[in-house]
């Protein structure tokens, strides 16, 4: 093998593996001078491109030459199934059949349903030919499974056996009291009752988890198992949700033994405490039967009513005033940094849950009173991982939340105090794991399946389905029901100052994303009628500027000229105050006005707001017309021509002087109005 020809062959084989299996002859010939490519290897290959081409052509089983391209066989998208293309007589083995049998055996042992990435992890135990046939990466592996329609069923990110064994029970055994198929909470409770009965029949002997799962599969159909667990690992997680019933040690399951004089459970929480915690839940159970009690808000008027009801709920609360908050985010684009937007804002009080659909209308967030609720320091907002949304709220919507209880921060401080570690050493906990640690009953007593909770839904999906609505309400329901009370009670007293400091730090947006412009913020302080809300101020009128109106005339953006431009070419008369003046924090040079076809409409306080407002002006101001704001602004401005006593006809331009300059622009020099 130390022969120079073989060493050169291995060199080019390795180089093509590192370069995605395809290079040109020229690129490969440039490797003659590479480190490790000896003189003996160059002599064996030939020092020219022609010699290299002849050398590689001598090994057609390894390399394919197409023009000046060299392709490594068995590598990449085009050749990943190269072995499959060989006739059975040439390869003497059916690698595709071997791959199917291998993955079927893994699903029988660990399934019969697994995540595709979990099944891909078992591929390392297969023969090299099986690994090559089934694809090198997750996408290729999923495509391979999808092609085997007679053996596998691919559903989203999961795969299951098509011909998996099903129990031969009477279909009536899987119906609830109302004659409907078992689903949601009822399916989970039926599974708990059956598994508990299996352990009681087995007396004191623990049952191995795989045997326990086999008994579970023999009793329930796949439709019910999807509500509970579809593989032994998921069954283990389900059993841990019922730690007061099942005891797990060394992958064996037994019943929790409760002493006669004690009411405690393995989890360390007494049954009395558990029942008290459940009694604190004044919210309705999160089931499909209660979907009508989750308010889906799509209109501004409805949003205003719901926010008013939330305030009433807070006023009716005798204890601490708090609400649960959750934000559902959608991300656009693959590049970094990607654009993020709010899709839903979910708010829960002790009496109601509201899902605000803000994907297509920011006004539901900014004009309904919801913005003021989020910024209200007198109302405690309980949410998980506020840092992920603080920057979006501040930079895109101009919302700065106040008085937040972050459950992720609370858990970190509790763990740091318990294990005597710094917060920086601890990993952030997901909300699903937070539920499992502090309130696993929330998963048990919800129609949302554990497998759905572990997935990331597509929050941009419209219309919003009942299943998506339940998923959206899950987090705030759990926060208000129990998590806030439990975490608040477990916070160490000597670390509460640190906790409040960390919550305030999480609210600080990233400095790389500036807040919205003052114009947008002023616009969003108005209510639905276009009238400023409580505490808002009327923004000054937008006047001469390359994008704004002057004396009611819309001017398209003009080319900015320097300060030394001829004053005679500028608009005559005094300059009204501008929103973009130095006093408002802006600096802009005066610009000459270009010819416009828009008629010189006036703001007339006696006849009401200006009619036929140009759409670009309305968009720029962010106002709908007719709007009382324009009337009030016109009354506050002293630089406009005096109003006529009656509604005049369109003003006529008596005289004008124009000059065509070298750029071809027609510039207005003087404008005279009827008195």
N, C-alpha and C positions, 0 to 999 in steps of 0.2 A: 504493500500500500504506500510505501515511501517513494514509489516511482514518481518522477516529476510530472508525468502526464496525468496521473491520478490526483496528485496534489493540485494541479491546475484545474482539474475538473471539479474538485471539491471547493476550490476558491470561487469559481464562477457560480456554482450552485448556491453557496452561502451568500454571495453578493446579490443574486437574484431574489433570494428569500427575503433579504432586507429591503429590497426595492420593489416590493409588491409583485414580484414574479415577471416583470417585463422591463427590458432595457433595449437600447439600440446597439448595433455592432460597434458604432463609434464610442459609445459610453463604456462598453466593456473593454475596448482596446485601450482606453485611457487608464485602465487599471494595471497596465503592464508596468508602470512605474510605481505602483502602490507598495507600501511597506508590507513585506511578507511574500511578495511575488518575486521569486528568485530568478536569477539568470537561467538556471536549468529549466525552470517552468516556462520562461519565455522561449527558450530554444525548442521545447517540446511542442508548444502551441504554434509558434511562428510569430515573427515580429510585425506582421502586417495584418490589416483587417481581413484580407482574403484568406490568410492562413488561419485566423481565428474562426472565420465562417466555416471553413472546411473542417476544422477541429470539432466545432459544436455539432455540425451536421452528422458526424460519425456516431452521435448518441441520440437517435430519434426518440428513444423512450424517455429521455430526460428533457430534451429541448425541442421546441418547434420554432422554425425560422419562417417568418412571414415578411418578405421584403428585407428591410434592414432591421426588423424587430426580432428580438429573441424572447421567447415565451417559455417560462418554466412550467412543464406539465404538472398537473395536479395542484396548482396553486391559483387562487383568485376566483372570481365569480364565473368566468367562462370555463374554467377547467376544474372546478371543485368536485364535479362528478365524473372526472375523467375515467375512473375505473369502471363506472357504470356503462360507459360507451363501448367498452371492450366486450366482444361476444363471450358467452359463458365458456366456450371451448378454449379461449385464450386465457381467461383469468381463472378458470377451473373452480371458482367459488362465487356464489351469489352474495356479494357484499351487501347489497340492499336488503336482502332477506335476513342476513345476519344482524344488520342494524335494527331492523324492525323487531326481531326476536329479542335482542338485547334490551331495547327500551320497553318492550312489553313486560319483560321479566321485572324490570325496575318498577314499573307502575303496579304490577301485582304485589310487589313486596312493600313499596312505600306509598302506594296510591289507594285506590285506582285513579285519583285525580291529583295533579301537582301543578305548581307553577312551572312554566316552560324553563325558566332560568334554573329552577331546582333540578329538573330532569337533566338539563344540560350539564350540571355539575357532576352527574354520575358518568358522563361520557368519558372522563379521563380513565375509567377502569376498562374501557373497551379496547379492542385491537386497533392498531393504527389504520387499517383499511376501513373499519367501521367509523372511526373518527373522521376520516377523509370523506367518506360517502355522505355522512350526516351533516356536513358543513362545519366550518371553523368557528363561526361567530353566532350570536343569538339570532340574528335576523335570518341567516342561512339555515340554522337549525329549525326555526319555526316554519320556514318554507318547506323543509323536508318533511316535517310532521303533517303539514297541510296537504301535501301530495299523497300521503298514505291514508286515503279516505276510508279504506276498508278496515283499518286498524285503530286509528286515532280520531278523536274529535277535539278540535282546537276552538276554544271560546275565550276570546280576548287574550289575556296573558296566561291562560291555563290550558292544560291538555289532559284528556282522560281517555281511558280505553273505550272503544266503541262497543265491544262485546263483553262488558264487565258483568259479573254475576249480580243478579237482583234477587232479593228474598221472595219466596213464594207464599207470601201472606195474603190473607183476605184484604182486599182494598178498603174494607170498612174499618180495618185496624188503624188506618192512617187518616181518619176523619175526626174532626173535633166534635164538640157537643152539638154544634149547629149544623153538622153534616157537611162542612166545608173541609177541603184538604188542609192538613197541618201546615202552618207557616208562621213565621215570626216568633212571638213570645210563646205561643202554644206548642210549636215544634220544639223549642228549646226546653220547655217544661216537660214535655213527653219524653225527651231524651234523658233528662235528669232522672225522672221517675224510673225509667227502664234500667239505666245503668246502676242506679242505687239498688234496684231489686236484684240485679245480677250479683252484686257484691254481697248482699244479704244472704242469697242462696249459697254462696261460696264460703259462708261463715267467716272465719278469721284469716283465711289464707289470701295474701295479696295476689292479684292477677297481673301478669306482664302486660304492658301497654299494647303490644301488637295483638295479643290474644283478645284483650279487651276491645280493641277496635274491630277485630273480626266479628265478635259477637254483636257489636253495634251495627255493622254492615249487614249481618244476617237478619236483623230485625227491621231496619228502616230502608226505604228505597232511596235512590240517588237524589230525588227531588227534596226529600226531607233532610238528607245528609248535607245538602248544599246550604241549608239554613243553620247547620250546627258545625259540622267538620267533615272534610272530604279526604283526610289522610290522618295518620296517627299523630303527626306534629300538631295539627289543628285541634285534634281531640284533646291533646295534653293542655293546650291553651284554654280550651273550653272547660276542662275540669278545674283548672286553676281559678276560673271565675266563680266556682262554687267551693271555695276552700273550707267553708263550714260543713261540707258534706264529704268531700273526697280528700284523701291524704295520699300524696305521691312521694315515693322515695325509691331511688335506684331504678327508675323507670318501671315501677310497680305501683298498682293502684289498690287502695283499701279504703274503708270507711273511717271517718274521724270518730275516735272514741271519746265520748264526753262523760266525765265523772259525775256521779249523781249529785254531788254537792257543789258543782260548778256549772256555770252557764256559758263559759268561754268556749271559743272555737280555736282552730289551728291558726287562724289569721290574727289572733290576739284581740279581736273585738268581740265583746259579749253580745248575746242575742238581744238584750235589752237596748244596748246602744244602737244595734242595727235597726231595731224596730223604731227607735226614736228618730234615727236618721231618715227612715222611710216616711215617718209621719210629718217630717218637715217639708216633704215634697207636696206643696200646694198646687204645683203644676199638674196638668193632666198627664197620663202615661203616653209615651211617644209611640203610638201605634197607628196603623192605617185607619182604624176606626175613628181616630181623633184628628184626621187630616183637616177637617173643616174648621178646626180650632186654631190652625196655624194660618195667620193672615199673610197672604201673598200680595204685596203692594206694588202696583205698576203705574199708578196715577198720582199726580201731585196732591189733588184734593183728598184722596184716600190716605196718603202719607201724612198730611197735616192732621187728619182726624186720629190716626193711629198714634202719632207723637203726643197729641193731647191726652189720649187715653193712657199712655205710658206715664206721663206726668201725674195723672190722677192715681195710677197704681202706686207711684212713689209716695204721694201725699197720704194715701190710705195705709201705708206701711207704718207700723208702730215702732219697729226697731230701726236698724241701720238701713239707709236708703241706698240700694245698689241695683244694678242691672247687669245682665250678661251680654257681652258683645262678641261678635265674630265677623270677620271680613273674608269673603271668598274672592280670590284674585285670579285673573287670567293673564297669561304672559304671551306677548306677541313677538315673534322673531326668534331666530336661533343665535344671532350675533350677540356679543356682549359689549356694552350693557343692553339688555333687552328691555322692551317697553312693557310696563305692568299697569293694569287697570283694575278697578273694582268691578266685580260682577254682581255681588250681592252684599248687603249689610244686614246681619241678623241681630235682632235685639230681643232679649227676653226679660220680663219682669216676673214677679211672683204670681202673676195671673195670666199672662199672655205671651205668645211668641210672634214676632213680626219679621217677615223676610222682605226687605226692600230691594226690588230689582232695579239696580242703577246702571246696568250695562249699556242702555241706550239713552239715558237721560240723567245728567248730573243734577238737575233741578230737584229731583226727589231727595237727594242728599243735602243740597245746599239751600233750598228754598222752603223746605217743609218744617223746619225747626229741628231736624235731626242733627245738623251741624252744631247748633247751639246746645243741644243735649250732650253731645260728645265733648264740648268745650266747657260744660258747666262744672265748676269746681265743687259744687255742693252735692253732686251725684257721683257715687263711686262706680267706676266701670270695671267689671271683672272680665278678663280675657286671657287667652293663652298666647304667649310670644307676641307682645305688642311691637317689638322691634321690627318685625317683618313688614308692618304696615305703616309705621310712623312716617317714614320718608315718603311713601306714596301719598298719604293723606296731606302732608304739609306741602309737598312740591307740586302735586297735580291738582289738588282740590282746595288748598289753602285752609285745611282743617288742622288745628293743633289741639289734640286731646289733652285733657287734664284729669288728675285724680284717678289713676289706674292701679288696679291690683292685678299684677301679672302672675299667673299660676306657675309659669315656667321658672320665674325668678324665685317664687316662694318655695318650690320643690328643691331648687339648688341650694338655698340657704338652709333648709331643713336637713338635707343630706350632708352639707358641709359641717354643720354643727354636730350631727350624729356621728360622722366618721372622722371628725377633726381634720378636715381637708380645706384647702382654699377653693373658692368658687371656680377659679380658672382651671382647676384640675378635673372638674366634673363635666360630663357631657350633657348637652341639652336634651331634655326628654320630650318625646312626641306626645301629643294629646291622647292617643290611644293607649300608650303605656301609662300615662298619668291616670287614666280611667282604671286600668288593671291594678294599679298599686293602691289607689285610694278609694275607688268606688266601682268595683267590678259589677255590682248589681245593675248599673246603668246600661251595661252591654246585654245583660240577661233580660232585662225588662224593657227591651226596645225591639221593634220589628225590623230594625236594621241589622243585617247579618254581620258577624265578625269579619268575614272575608270582604264585604263591602267597605267596612270601616278601615281596613288595611290598604285599600286602593285609593288612588287620587282621582276623584271624579272630574269630568269635564264640565267645569262651572260655566263655560260659555254656551252650553247646550240650551237651545230654545226650541219649542216651548219647554217650560220647566215641568217635568213629570212629577208624579206623586212620590216616586222613589227618590228623586233628586231633592224634593222638598223635605222629606224625612231626613236625608243625609245632611242637608243644610242646617236643620234645626237641632241636630244631635248635640253639637258642642255646647251651645248656649243653654240647652235644656239641662245638661249635666252640670254645668257651672252653677246655675241658679239652684238646682235641686240639692246638691250636696258638696261639690268640690270646694266652693268658696268657704263654707263653714268649716270643713275639715282642715283645709290648709291654713286658714286664719287661726284656728285654735291650736295648731301644732307649731306655729311660728315661734321660735325662741324669743322671749321678752327682751333679752339683751341684744338681739340682732334686728329688731324692728326698725331702728333708725337706718341700718344698712339696707334693709329691704326697701324702704321708701326711697332711699337714694338710688338704688339700682333701678327701680321702676321709673324714676325721673330720667335717669340716663338712657333708658330704653326708648323714651319718648322723643329724644333729640334726633332730628332727621340728619341724614348725611349732608355734609357741606357741599358735596359735588352737585347736588340738585337744588337749584334755587327755588324759592316759592313763586307762585303765580304773580303776574304784574298787578299793581294796585287797581288798574281799570277792571280787571276780572274780579278782584275781590270786592270792589264797590258794587259791581253788577250783581254779584251773588248775595248781597245783603238785602235785596228786594224780595217782596213776597210775590205770590202768583199774579196779583193784579198790577204789578209793576210799581207799587208804592213802597218806599223804604220801610223796612220793618223796625222793630223796637231797637233803639240804640244805634241805628245806622245813620250815616250822613250822606247827603246828596253829593255826588261827585261833581266837580266843576265841569262846565260845558267844554266839549272838545272844539277848539277853534283853531285859527290858521296853523296848518301843519300839513305835511305832505300826504297825510292820510285822512284828514278831517274836513268838516264842512266850514265854510265861512259865509256868514250872512245867509245861511240857508242854501248855499250853492255847493254842490258836491264837486270836488276837484280830484281827478285821478292822480296817483302818485307822480310827482314831477321830479326831474333831474335836479339833484342838489347842487347848488352853485355856491361859490365862495362869498365871503363878506364884502369883497371889493367889486361886486357886480353893480351895474348901473342902477342907482336908486329909482330912476325914472321908469325902469322896466318892472318895478314892483307895484303891488296893488296900492292905490292911493287911499288915504284916510287912516284914521287911528286903528291900532291893532288891538282887538279884544283880548282879554286874558285867556291863556291856554292851559289846559291840563298838563301839558308837557313843558311848562315853563320852569325856570330855575327854582321858583318857590315850591313847586311840586316835586323837585328832585330830578328834573330832566333838563338837558341842555340841547338845543336844536337851533340851527341857523335859519334865518328867514329864507324862504324859497320863493321863486317866481312861479306864478300860476300859469298853467297851460290852458289852452282853449278847451272849453267843455260844451257839450251839447245839452247839459242839464239846465232847465229854466231856473231863474233866480228866485226861488220861493223864499218867503219871509216867515220868521217866527212871529206870530201876532197874538199877544196875550188876550185880546178881546174876542178873537174868533176861535180860540182853542189851539191845540197843537198843530204843528205843520203837517199838511196833508201830502200824500204821495212821497213819503220819505224814501229816499233811495235805499234799496236793500243793503248796499254795502255800508251805509251809515248805520242802519239798524243793527247789522251784524257787528259793526265796530263797537257800538255802544252796548250791545247785548240787550236791546230793549225791543219789546213788541209795540206796535203802534195801533191805535192812538195811545199815548202814554202821558199821564199827568206830570211825569218827571220833566219832560221837555218844556211843558208850560211853566213849571216852577223855575227851571233854569233860565228861561227867556225873561222871566220877570226879574231875576236877580242880576241880569246883565245890563249895564248902563251904556254899552257901546253900540247897541244896535239902533237903527233908525227908529224914530218915534212911530208908534202904532197908528194906523188909520182908524177913523171913528167907525167906519162900517167895513164890511168885508169887501175889499177892492177886487177888481179883476186882476188878471196877471199883470204885473208891472211891465211897462214898456221901456226898452232901452232907448233914450232920446238921442244920445250921442255916444260915440265910442271911438277910440283911436287905437289902431293896432299896428304892429310892426312885425314883419317877418324877418327873423334873424337867421344866422347861418345854419342853425340846426334844423330849420324848417318849422320850429314851434311858432305858434301865433300867441303872443302874450298880450293880456289885457292891461292897458295903461290906466284908463279911467272908466268908472262906471257911474252913471247918474240915474237916480231914482226919481219917480214922481213924488211930488210933495203931497 
